Amino acid sequence: PDFEELPFQFDNLLLQAQAELKEGNYLDAARMFEYLAGRHQNGLWMNALAARAFFRAGEHARAAEFSHGVNQRRPTVDTLLLEAKVRREQKGFGSAIELLRTAEQMLSDPDLNIPAPLPACGHTSQGTRGNESGILEGNNFLWT
């Protein structure tokens, strides 16, 4: 397609993927979101939608793959919760708890800037909130 047609192509494919979701065709929708993520500039959003659709389709390993990829770049409460569900199913209780705590922190403080990538259990990372800064040690975020 010509360059001018690309935005319309994206919109049409997105509408089609959303229609598949509404019809309960989660696997088809997930694959469409995956396709859109690879060919258009809304990768994080499309990957988050693909993760949710793969999960609803019962493809939990794929859901974990996509949600983890989003969480490594720009975590959202939704993708953190989704990855935590899959980690719990896989008996990865420590990482599930860490993901849930990070989601809780994001909900309790909307100005919190959780750094990406998210640390594994027991590692340290830094973040900011307004004019404050802090450090994440294990499962505790300490403001300085």
C-alpha positions in Angstrom: 0.0 0.0 0.0 1.0 3.6 -0.5 2.2 5.5 2.6 -1.0 7.5 2.8 -3.0 4.3 3.1 -1.1 2.9 6.1 -3.1 4.7 8.8 -6.3 3.5 7.3 -4.9 0.0 7.0 -4.0 0.0 10.7 -7.5 1.3 11.7 -9.3 -1.3 9.7 -7.2 -4.1 11.0 -7.6 -2.9 14.6 -11.4 -2.7 14.2 -11.4 -6.2 12.7 -9.3 -7.5 15.7 -11.6 -5.8 18.2 -14.6 -7.4 16.4 -12.9 -10.8 16.7 -12.6 -10.2 20.5 -16.3 -9.3 20.8 -17.2 -12.5 18.9 -15.0 -14.6 21.3 -12.4 -15.4 18.7 -9.6 -14.6 21.0 -6.9 -16.5 19.2 -7.6 -14.8 15.9 -7.7 -11.5 17.6 -4.4 -12.2 19.4 -2.7 -13.0 16.1 -4.1 -9.9 14.5 -2.8 -7.7 17.4 0.6 -9.5 17.0 0.6 -8.8 13.3 -0.2 -5.1 13.9 2.5 -4.9 16.6 5.1 -6.1 14.1 4.1 -3.8 11.2 2.9 -0.5 12.8 4.3 1.9 15.4 1.9 1.0 18.2 3.9 -2.0 19.4 3.5 -1.7 23.1 -0.3 -1.2 22.9 -0.8 -4.0 20.4 1.4 -6.4 22.4 -0.6 -5.6 25.5 -3.8 -6.3 23.6 -2.3 -9.5 22.2 -1.3 -10.6 25.7 -4.8 -10.2 27.0 -6.3 -12.0 23.9 -3.8 -14.9 24.1 -4.7 -15.3 27.8 -8.4 -15.4 27.1 -7.7 -18.0 24.3 -6.0 -20.2 26.8 -2.5 -19.6 25.3 -1.0 -18.6 28.7 2.6 -19.1 27.6 2.1 -16.7 24.8 0.3 -14.3 27.1 3.2 -14.4 29.5 5.7 -13.8 26.6 3.8 -10.7 25.4 3.0 -9.2 28.8 6.6 -9.7 30.0 7.8 -7.9 26.9 5.5 -5.0 27.6 6.5 -5.0 31.3 10.2 -4.9 30.4 9.7 -1.7 28.4 6.7 0.1 29.9 4.7 -1.8 32.6 1.0 -1.2 33.1 -1.2 -2.4 35.9 -3.0 -4.6 33.4 0.1 -6.3 32.0 1.6 -6.7 35.4 -1.5 -8.5 36.7 -1.7 -10.6 33.6 1.9 -11.7 33.9 1.4 -12.3 37.6 -1.5 -14.7 36.9 0.6 -16.7 34.5 3.6 -16.8 36.9 1.3 -18.0 39.7 0.0 -20.8 37.4 3.6 -21.8 36.6 4.3 -21.9 40.4 6.5 -18.9 40.2 5.1 -17.4 43.4 8.0 -15.1 44.2 7.9 -13.3 40.8 4.1 -13.3 40.9 4.1 -11.5 44.3 6.7 -9.0 43.0 4.6 -8.2 40.0 1.5 -7.8 42.1 3.4 -5.4 44.5 4.6 -3.3 41.6 1.0 -3.1 40.3 -0.2 -2.1 43.8 2.5 0.6 43.9 1.4 2.0 40.6 -2.2 2.1 41.7 -1.4 3.7 45.0 0.8 6.4 43.5 -0.1 7.5 40.0 3.0 9.7 39.8 5.3 6.7 40.4 7.7 6.1 37.5 8.5 2.4 37.7 11.7 1.8 35.8 11.9 -0.7 33.1 13.1 -3.4 32.9 11.5 -4.6 36.2 14.0 -6.2 38.5 13.9 -9.9 39.4 13.3 -10.8 43.0 16.1 -9.5 45.3 17.6 -7.1 42.8 17.8 -3.3 43.1 16.5 -0.6 40.8 15.8 3.1 40.9 12.7 5.2 40.1 11.2 8.7 40.5 8.0 10.2 41.9 7.5 13.9 41.2 10.6 15.5 42.6 11.5 12.5 44.7 13.6 9.6 43.8 13.7 6.1 45.3 15.2 2.7 45.1 13.4 -0.7 44.8 15.1 -3.3 47.0 13.6 -6.7 46.7 9.9 -6.0 47.2 10.2 -2.6 49.0 10.3 0.8 47.3 12.2 3.3 49.5 11.8 7.0 48.8 14.9 9.2 49.3 
